[in-house]
Amino acid sequence: MRNYELMYIIRPDVDQETVQAVVEKFQGIIVNGGEIVKQEVLGKKRLAYEINKHRDGTYVLVQFTSDSAVVNELERVLKITDEIIRHMIVREVVA
């Protein structure tokens, strides 16, 4: 089990219930084979540059531990979810 950090940006035109549903969807994937250490919905923020004609987005930050199979499944689902405009998963290296 390794430590990972995931940040994703949800489209600004979705309502609060959809944001909560998307967050719960990814929680379910992570909990299926790992453990969530910390999760924060950072709220709606302005993007540094326009992405797919959107200037704002709802940021979500998740720190979790899991194996690589969960990360691969999470990456696959993030790519095909329409509500997500950007995402990034990084492995935390303990020095």
C-alpha positions as CSV (number, residue, x, y, z in Angstrom):
1,M,0.0,0.0,0.0
2,R,1.4,3.4,-1.0
3,N,0.3,6.9,-0.3
4,Y,-1.3,8.9,-3.1
5,E,-2.8,12.3,-3.5
6,L,-5.6,13.0,-6.0
7,M,-6.9,16.4,-7.1
8,Y,-9.7,16.8,-9.5
9,I,-11.7,19.8,-10.8
10,I,-15.4,19.5,-11.4
11,R,-17.2,21.6,-14.0
12,P,-18.7,24.8,-12.6
13,D,-22.1,24.4,-14.2
14,V,-23.1,21.3,-12.2
15,D,-25.3,21.7,-9.1
16,Q,-24.3,20.9,-5.5
17,E,-26.0,17.5,-5.5
18,T,-24.1,16.4,-8.6
19,V,-20.8,17.5,-7.0
20,Q,-21.6,15.4,-3.9
21,A,-22.5,12.4,-6.1
22,V,-19.2,12.7,-8.0
23,V,-17.3,12.9,-4.7
24,E,-19.1,9.9,-3.3
25,K,-18.5,8.0,-6.6
26,F,-14.7,8.4,-6.3
27,Q,-14.8,7.7,-2.5
28,G,-16.4,4.3,-3.3
29,I,-13.7,3.4,-5.8
30,I,-10.9,4.3,-3.4
31,V,-12.5,2.5,-0.4
32,N,-13.0,-0.6,-2.5
33,G,-9.3,-1.4,-2.3
34,G,-7.7,1.3,-0.2
35,E,-8.3,3.8,2.6
36,I,-9.0,7.6,2.5
37,V,-6.7,9.5,4.9
38,K,-8.1,13.0,4.2
39,Q,-10.6,14.5,1.8
40,E,-11.4,18.2,1.3
41,V,-13.8,19.8,-1.1
42,L,-12.0,23.1,-1.6
43,G,-14.9,24.8,-3.3
44,K,-15.3,26.8,-6.5
45,K,-12.1,28.6,-7.6
46,R,-11.0,30.5,-10.6
47,L,-8.8,28.5,-13.0
48,A,-5.4,29.8,-14.0
49,Y,-6.4,29.4,-17.7
50,E,-9.5,28.4,-19.5
51,I,-10.2,24.7,-19.8
52,N,-12.9,23.6,-22.3
53,K,-14.5,27.1,-22.2
54,H,-14.7,27.0,-18.3
55,R,-13.1,29.7,-16.2
56,D,-14.0,28.3,-12.8
57,G,-14.2,24.9,-11.2
58,T,-14.9,23.0,-8.0
59,Y,-11.6,21.6,-6.6
60,V,-11.5,18.4,-4.6
61,L,-8.4,17.1,-2.8
62,V,-8.1,13.5,-1.6
63,Q,-5.2,11.8,0.2
64,F,-5.4,8.0,0.3
65,T,-3.5,4.8,0.6
66,S,-4.0,1.9,-1.9
67,D,-2.3,-0.4,-4.3
68,S,-1.7,0.4,-8.0
69,A,-4.8,-1.5,-9.2
70,V,-7.1,0.9,-7.4
71,V,-5.1,3.8,-8.9
72,N,-5.5,2.4,-12.4
73,E,-9.2,2.0,-12.0
74,L,-9.5,5.5,-10.5
75,E,-7.6,6.9,-13.4
76,R,-9.8,5.1,-15.9
77,V,-13.0,6.3,-14.3
78,L,-11.7,9.9,-14.0
79,K,-11.0,10.0,-17.7
80,I,-14.5,9.0,-18.7
81,T,-16.5,11.0,-16.2
82,D,-18.0,14.0,-18.0
83,E,-18.2,16.2,-14.8
84,I,-14.4,16.2,-14.4
85,I,-12.4,18.7,-16.4
86,R,-8.9,18.0,-15.0
87,H,-7.4,15.5,-12.6
88,M,-4.0,14.5,-11.3
89,I,-2.9,11.6,-9.1
90,V,0.6,11.7,-7.6
91,R,2.4,9.2,-5.4
92,E,3.7,10.8,-2.2
93,V,7.3,9.9,-1.6
94,V,8.5,9.6,2.0
95,A,12.1,10.7,2.3
